Amino acid sequence: MSGRRAIVASALSSIALLGGIVAILYLAPGGAVVRNAFFDPHSMWQAFVGDPSKGLSSVAKGLLTNAWMFIAAEALVLIFGLLLAWVRLSHSPVLFPFRVLSTMYTDVFRGIPILLVIFVVGFGVPALQLGLISNQSPAVYGVAALTITYSAYVAEVFRAGIYAVPQGQLMAARSLGLNHPTTMRRVILPQAVRTVIPPLLNDFISLQKDTALVSTLGAIEATRAAQIYASTEFNFSSYTVASLLFLALTIPLTRFTDRLIAKDRAKRLASA
Amino acid sequence: MSTTVLSIENITKRFGDQEVLQGVSLELHSNEVVALIGHSGSGKSTLLRCANLLEPVSSGTISLFGQALQDPNIDEDAVRRHIGMVFQSYNLFPHLSVLDNVMLGPVYSLKEPKDSARQRALELLERIGLASRAEEFPDRLSGGQQQRVAIVRSLAMRPALLLLDEVTSALDPTLVGEVLDLLRELATAGTTMLIATHEMGFCREVATRVAFLHQGRLLEIAPAKELFESPQHEETKRFLERVS
């Protein structure tokens, strides 16, 4: 098929698909109700900006809370995840107990639903009455819980990346008289990090969405603001707004990740 | 007067219940080039790896300048600083430029100042005609060029001894010559080398002595001419007939 015909064909099929969905919204017996409940422009705008006089928080402002939560969690996850992977791959006999702990840690926290971790941290730590530690905002406990769970995933990603570096690299570095930490830092990790960037960003995309779960602790983030709007105004358009805002955050990262994967693939194919 | 650089005494190496080296002894004197020949799997690579402690031996001792390396208090990294190693598949660091590959050891292992390390790395690259490619990444170079950089990378450590593990085996036949030329130069300059190789012509020409390994045993060791012209052992004869 020529380039132009291909464009026309793909445009037509896209329009047909989109048209089909819109048609269902208009032709279905309950179409009008759904349109009004989920896509009412006035409600959507009201949810977006919020209305303090009615006690309605802005969904957009709520999203800022999501944003700082995932930025903080991502930074912490990178550090903690790498540390876990490092300990687990160490050979030093002194680190043996930590090696066992780090293995148990990844097993446990990859196996527990994140919502439960959020509950345990968010309700458990304040109940401990440990002064400053027990007097943080729900968002802070959210960040802690997200860090705890996602570090387990990211540690495994790092571990896989380190294993993917050929054994010859380690031997070459050690034969130059470099010690183990320097070998890791200068030779193994720089190569490992490069291979794990796409799977790492994948985990970060789901981390961004999982910040919504912190709403269960009462943090007024985007989904919680949308929920408040929905239960006050009896209209779900606020959820649509929250979804669109989340997409605005995750789609750029998704596209960026795909581009990195494609670039990496092209490089591998070229060198093979 | 030549001093003993490396002394391998009756070493064995087991992987599980497989004995890869069975009582191998070998002495290497300064300015000497000893070639290890034998079939693939005869234990040549394992012997080289044991020599710079990349593999621990199961029994026996290895000493460098008279110091036993099996001493548990020995600093293995310090030992490896005196022993250069070059691998069949080059093992250059793909994320570092050619120059950084050569500088890595001196800077992070010998803790040399960066300026003088760079200076020396460039001199070494100049010697192999690759100074103009110093800023490029290894994958831009041909196999022969990569292997020559790998040799220079270990030379940058000023090793007392160079171990070479079938360094031409992964190369395109047209690129073998340039690597052997460099090794010839090093031999002429008096570099002490232990070389596992399948290049018989090169062995005969460059090696002071040649050792034949068979199924983990060192069957015989003799000056190159002697071993090639009048091998003592049946297995050696058979091997030489097959490779020539």
Interface residues (C-beta under 8 A of the other chain):
Chain A: P166 G168 Q169 M171 A172 A173 R174 S175 L176 G177 L178 N179 T182 R186 V187 P190 Q191 R194 S271
Chain B: R49 N52 L54 D77 A78 V79 R80 R81 I83 G84 M85 F87 S89 N91 L92 F93 P94 H95 L104 G105 Y108 S109 L110 D139 A150 R153 S154 M157
